[in-house]
Amino acid sequence: MQRQCYCEEDASSEALGSRRSRLRQWIRDQPRHVEDTIQRGRAEGTCPYHCSIEAARDAEIIVMDYNHVFVESVSRSSLSSMSVDLDSSILIVDEAHNLPDRIRMGLELRLTKKMVNAARFEMEEHEEASERDGASDNELLRIGSSIASMRRLGSEIERWMSAGMKRLEENEDKDMLVSSSELLQVFRSSLSSSLEGDGWEKGMSRLMKILTEVRVEESDDEEDLETSCSRLFSFLDILSRFESSEAMALVFDLLADEGRVTSCLLDPSVISSELISGCAGSILMSGTLYPTSMYADTLGINRDSSIEMAYSSPFSPD
């Protein structure tokens, strides 16, 4: 997902280069608090996020949130932008007793009709911006085709969710499990009807590509940096990946008067096992990582190639 940044829009190329260089050096001088870096970036008139990414490329140790490694929708862009290859890195996870829940939380995504409609509106804005920027006819046709698919998808999702709401009412339930294949079929039928013999696979690929290309202007809400397109991309991605897996469950319930689907990861090891084993080395530590064998199993760590150690506390019980 690409977003426009207005931190540096009034700076010349020469001034911008000098500002970035100063901020990068300041970041590298010693460990910095996030808020201090933001304030320094504002004072310099340059983007603290961009400079932090650039500084990380030359760093030997990078401190980051779990999501930058264990949530693919984040790590896909984050690690590559910092030139980090996990297969040549040593991964140290502090407070690792939180890792299973953080992985589950990272894949707890939601789908609503409002989100689908909002994603379509963003795509329409993207189409207008692309036309202003002189995009080719083929490019505009590609975007327009995906917008048409999104219109059909909105209608199909509304029908499917209305049927789900009726089932909840008839059974007097607050929520229910739904099949990944059933929900994917809603997407597939919407995509297939817009194509000329290509099949739904190409339609899905085309839609996913558009969702990652959409640019939107900065929102006034600084707390919500995601867009509906990025949320829909993430939901579709895990829906496709876990269609035949028992590690993921989908729960249908109501949000006010609207149907909602929530993805619930049951087994965090499907994410953590490959990531941890793919690193050059890893250390998972915590003062409450007990029993270690339980966490090793939960995270899918190979017991034959790992060492479990428990140490007594060096602190006085008082």
Sequence and secondary structure as in RCSB ss.txt:
>XXXX:A:sequence
MQRQCYCEEDASSEALGSRRSRLRQWIRDQPRHVEDTIQRGRAEGTCPYHCSIEAARDAEIIVMDYNHVFVESVS
RSSLSSMSVDLDSSILIVDEAHNLPDRIRMGLELRLTKKMVNAARFEMEEHEEASERDGASDNELLRIGSSIASM
RRLGSEIERWMSAGMKRLEENEDKDMLVSSSELLQVFRSSLSSSLEGDGWEKGMSRLMKILTEVRVEESDDEEDL
ETSCSRLFSFLDILSRFESSEAMALVFDLLADEGRVTSCLLDPSVISSELISGCAGSILMSGTLYPTSMYADTLG
INRDSSIEMAYSSPFSPD
>XXXX:A:secstr
      TTTT  HHHHHHHHHHHHHHHHHS   HHHHHHHHHHHTS HHHHHHHHHTT S     THHHH HHHH
HHHHHHTT  GGGSEEEETTGGGHHHHHHHHT  EE HHHHHHHHHHHHHHHHHHHHTT  HHHHHHHHHHHHHH
HHHHHHHHHHHHHHHHHHHHHT SEEEE HHHHHHHHHHHHHTTSSSS HHHHHHHHHHHHHH      S TT  
  HHHHHHHHHHHHHHTTT TTEEEEEEEETTEEEEEEEES THHHHHHHHHHSSEEEE  TT  SHHHHHHHTT
  GGG         S   
